[in-house]
Amino acid sequence: MQTYLDFEKPIAELETRVAELKDTATNGEIDIDPEIEKLEAKAAKLLCDTYAKLTPWQKAQVARHPERPHFKDYVAGLAEDFVPLAGDRGFADDPAIVGGLATIGGHKVVLIGHEKGDDTASRLKHNFGMAKPEGYRKAIRLMRLADRFGLPVVSLVDTPGAFPGVQAEERGQAEAIARSTEECLSLKVPVVAVIVGEGGSGGAVAIAAANRVLMFEHAVYSVISPEGCASILWRTADKAADAAEAMKITAQDQQALGVVDRIVPEPLGGAHRDPEEAIANLKDAILEELKGCGELGGEDLLRQRRAKYLAMA
């Protein structure tokens, strides 16, 4: 059953009514097709109007939608084959970051990304996409493998941030994030990163310091969550909407700031309404960026990437 966000309640009412009428129509007692068509048109217009003027806070809600595609869905839709590689060869395997060898449109790549999970059990297993130090050290291992064999790196970012627990701090969380970011900036192969949902803080940047950074139309990218920002500035999470507005977290804001290079369109109503279309759009964009990056040599890729991030400072 479709999950609706709070601001989608008027849409939910119309679409629920349409579904009820369609059930009634199957009985064949009365002809209500004209009424169904009228309501469907009204619901479609309302959906279009609503998504044409989403606020930053509403976009944050869309980016977190429980039915939004996750890493495993992108792997299934993007890659012709995927060989996962686990562990950091030092402590453990962190399921919050998944990576391995893949083929996308004939291009051999190393594919890395955050996995949030899509039900209670898998979300707990993947720690809601919040990686620990071993996750970032696994990413470093995979990036070094890519560099050694001349394979482009494609990363899919979807995390509220790195895991802030005591054990993660004891194992060097900040150092692991810094080393992973450093590794991104040191590669002599093309690096394409995509913010597919939430891009939260250093936990996102650690695998997103790329030559080309793409962002889904309704994804968000920020140094802290709107709730966290509101709690610091106003001492209450109730001001999250105000914080989201001030933080410039949307794809459109990030592109204007020069943080994001390209916005990938989503189906009307968000990627969760038509995951296949969203993934197809993403695949086309990634292949175009890989082709463009492939025209540069290793030293040029390295200089371009470093210049890009130094300019932001």
C-alpha positions in Angstrom: 0.0 0.0 0.0 1.2 3.5 -0.9 2.7 5.4 2.0 1.8 9.1 2.0 3.7 11.9 3.6 1.9 14.5 5.7 1.8 17.1 3.0 0.4 14.5 0.6 -2.9 14.0 2.5 -5.1 15.7 -0.1 -3.5 13.6 -2.8 -4.0 10.5 -0.6 -7.7 11.2 -0.2 -8.3 11.6 -4.0 -6.2 8.5 -4.9 -7.9 6.4 -2.2 -11.3 7.5 -3.6 -10.2 6.5 -7.1 -9.1 3.1 -5.8 -12.5 2.6 -4.1 -14.4 3.5 -7.2 -12.3 1.1 -9.3 -13.2 -1.7 -6.9 -16.8 -0.7 -7.3 -16.5 -0.6 -11.1 -15.4 -4.2 -11.2 -18.8 -5.3 -10.0 -20.2 -4.0 -13.3 -23.4 -2.7 -11.8 -23.1 0.9 -12.8 -20.9 2.8 -15.3 -18.6 5.1 -13.2 -15.7 5.3 -15.6 -16.3 9.1 -16.3 -16.2 9.8 -12.6 -13.0 7.8 -12.2 -11.3 9.6 -15.1 -12.3 13.0 -13.6 -10.9 12.1 -10.2 -7.7 10.7 -11.7 -7.1 13.9 -13.6 -7.8 15.9 -10.5 -5.4 13.8 -8.4 -2.7 14.0 -11.1 -3.0 17.8 -11.3 -2.8 18.0 -7.5 0.3 15.8 -7.4 1.9 17.9 -10.2 1.1 21.2 -8.4 2.3 19.9 -5.0 5.6 18.7 -6.3 6.2 21.8 -8.3 6.5 23.9 -5.2 8.0 21.6 -2.5 9.6 23.4 0.4 13.1 22.3 1.5 11.6 20.5 4.5 9.1 18.7 2.3 12.0 17.6 0.0 13.8 16.3 3.1 10.7 14.2 3.8 10.6 12.9 0.2 14.4 12.0 0.4 13.6 9.9 3.5 10.5 8.3 2.2 10.4 4.6 3.4 9.6 3.3 -0.1 12.4 5.3 -1.8 14.9 3.0 -3.7 18.0 2.0 -1.7 21.4 0.7 -2.7 20.3 -2.9 -3.4 17.6 -1.5 -5.7 20.0 0.6 -7.6 22.4 -2.3 -7.9 19.6 -4.5 -9.4 18.6 -1.8 -11.8 22.0 -0.3 -12.8 24.4 -3.2 -12.9 24.6 -6.1 -15.3 26.6 -7.9 -12.6 27.7 -7.1 -9.1 30.3 -8.9 -7.0 30.2 -7.6 -3.4 33.5 -7.4 -1.5 33.1 -7.4 2.3 35.2 -6.3 5.3 37.9 -3.8 6.0 40.6 -6.4 6.6 41.1 -4.9 10.0 38.1 -5.2 12.3 34.8 -6.2 10.7 32.4 -5.8 7.8 30.0 -2.8 8.1 26.7 -3.5 6.3 25.9 0.2 6.3 28.3 0.6 3.4 28.1 -2.0 0.6 30.6 -2.1 -2.3 32.1 -4.3 -4.9 32.9 -4.8 -8.6 30.1 -4.1 -11.1 29.4 -3.5 -14.8 27.2 -0.5 -15.7 26.3 -0.2 -19.3 29.4 -2.1 -20.3 31.7 -0.1 -18.0 33.6 -2.0 -15.4 33.5 0.0 -12.2 33.8 -0.2 -8.4 30.4 0.6 -7.0 30.1 1.8 -3.4 27.1 3.1 -1.5 25.1 3.4 1.8 22.4 0.8 2.4 19.6 1.9 4.8 17.4 -1.2 4.6 13.7 -1.3 3.7 12.0 -2.9 6.7 12.7 -3.1 10.5 15.0 -6.1 10.4 17.1 -4.8 7.4 17.3 -1.3 8.8 18.6 -2.6 12.1 21.1 -4.8 10.2 22.4 -1.9 8.1 22.2 0.6 11.0 19.9 2.9 9.0 22.8 3.6 6.6 25.0 5.2 9.4 28.4 3.8 8.8 31.1 3.0 11.4 34.8 3.4 11.0 35.1 -0.1 9.5 32.6 0.9 6.8 34.8 3.8 5.7 37.9 1.7 5.9 36.1 -0.8 3.6 35.4 2.0 1.2 39.1 3.0 1.2 40.1 -0.6 0.5 37.7 -0.7 -2.5 38.8 2.7 -3.8 42.5 1.6 -3.7 41.5 -1.5 -5.6 39.8 0.6 -8.2 42.9 2.8 -8.5 45.2 -0.2 -8.8 43.2 -1.7 -11.7 42.2 1.5 -13.4 38.5 1.2 -12.7 36.2 4.2 -12.3 34.5 4.6 -8.9 30.7 5.2 -8.6 29.3 6.0 -5.2 25.7 6.2 -4.2 25.2 8.4 -1.1 22.2 7.9 1.2 22.9 8.5 4.9 21.8 10.8 7.7 25.4 10.8 8.7 28.1 8.6 10.2 27.2 6.6 13.3 27.9 8.8 16.4 28.1 5.9 18.9 30.8 5.5 21.6 32.2 2.4 20.0 32.5 4.1 16.6 34.4 7.0 18.3 36.7 4.5 20.1 37.6 2.9 16.8 38.5 6.3 15.2 35.4 7.5 13.4 36.7 11.0 12.6 40.0 9.6 11.4 38.3 7.0 9.2 36.0 9.7 7.6 39.0 11.9 7.0 41.1 9.1 5.4 38.2 8.1 3.2 37.8 11.7 2.0 41.5 11.9 1.4 41.4 8.7 -0.6 38.6 10.1 -2.8 40.8 13.1 -3.5 43.9 11.0 -4.3 42.5 8.6 -6.9 43.7 8.8 -10.5 40.6 7.2 -11.9 37.2 8.9 -12.6 35.0 9.3 -9.5 31.3 9.9 -9.9 29.1 10.4 -6.8 25.3 10.6 -6.6 23.3 11.8 -3.7 20.3 9.5 -4.1 18.5 10.3 -0.8 20.1 12.0 2.2 23.6 13.3 2.1 24.4 13.9 5.7 27.6 15.6 6.9 31.1 14.0 6.7 29.5 10.6 6.5 28.4 11.5 3.0 31.4 13.5 1.9 33.7 10.6 2.8 32.6 8.8 -0.4 31.3 11.8 -2.4 34.5 13.9 -3.0 34.2 13.2 -6.7 35.0 14.6 -10.1 31.3 14.8 -10.8 28.7 15.0 -8.1 25.1 14.3 -9.2 22.0 14.7 -7.1 18.5 13.4 -7.4 15.9 16.1 -7.9 14.3 15.6 -4.4 17.4 14.5 -2.5 19.0 16.7 0.2 22.6 17.4 1.1 23.7 19.1 4.3 26.3 19.4 7.0 23.7 18.4 9.6 20.1 17.3 9.6 17.4 20.1 9.8 16.3 18.7 13.1 19.9 18.8 14.5 20.4 22.3 13.2 17.1 23.5 14.8 18.0 21.8 18.1 21.3 23.8 18.2 20.0 27.2 17.0 16.5 27.2 18.6 16.8 24.4 21.2 13.9 22.6 19.6 13.5 20.2 16.6 10.1 21.9 15.9 11.9 24.5 13.9 13.3 21.9 11.4 11.4 23.4 8.5 13.0 26.8 9.2 16.4 25.2 9.5 15.9 23.4 6.2 15.1 26.6 4.5 18.1 28.4 5.9 20.6 25.6 5.2 20.1 25.4 1.4 19.8 21.6 1.4 18.0 21.0 -1.9 19.5 19.9 -5.2 18.7 23.2 -6.7 20.4 25.1 -4.0 23.4 22.9 -4.0 23.8 23.2 -7.8 23.6 27.0 -7.5 26.3 26.9 -4.8 28.6 24.8 -7.0 28.6 21.8 -4.7 26.6 19.6 -7.1 27.3 19.5 -10.9 24.1 17.9 -12.2 20.5 17.3 -11.1 19.0 13.9 -12.1 15.2 14.2 -12.6 12.8 12.0 -10.7 9.4 10.7 -11.7 6.5 12.9 -10.7 5.8 12.4 -7.0 9.4 11.2 -6.3 11.6 8.2 -7.0 9.4 6.0 -4.8 6.4 6.3 -7.1 8.3 4.8 -10.1 11.7 3.3 -9.0 12.3 1.9 -12.5 12.1 5.3 -14.2 14.2 6.9 -11.5 16.9 4.2 -11.8 16.8 4.5 -15.6 17.3 8.2 -15.4 20.2 7.7 -13.0 21.9 5.1 -15.2 21.8 7.4 -18.2 23.3 10.2 -16.2 26.1 8.1 -14.7 27.0 6.7 -18.2 27.2 10.2 -19.6 29.5 11.4 -16.7 31.7 8.3 -17.0 32.2 9.0 -20.7 33.1 12.6 -20.0 35.5 11.8 -17.2 37.0 9.0 -19.3 38.4 11.6 -21.7 40.7 12.9 -19.0 44.0 11.3 -17.9 44.8 10.3 -14.3 46.7 13.4 -13.4 44.1 15.7 -15.0 41.3 13.9 -13.0 43.3 14.3 -9.8 44.0 18.0 -10.4 40.4 18.7 -11.4 39.0 17.0 -8.3 41.3 18.7 -5.9 40.7 22.1 -7.5 37.0 21.6 -7.3 37.0 21.1 -3.5 39.6 23.7 -2.8 37.5 26.2 -4.6 34.6 25.5 -2.3 36.6 26.5 0.7 
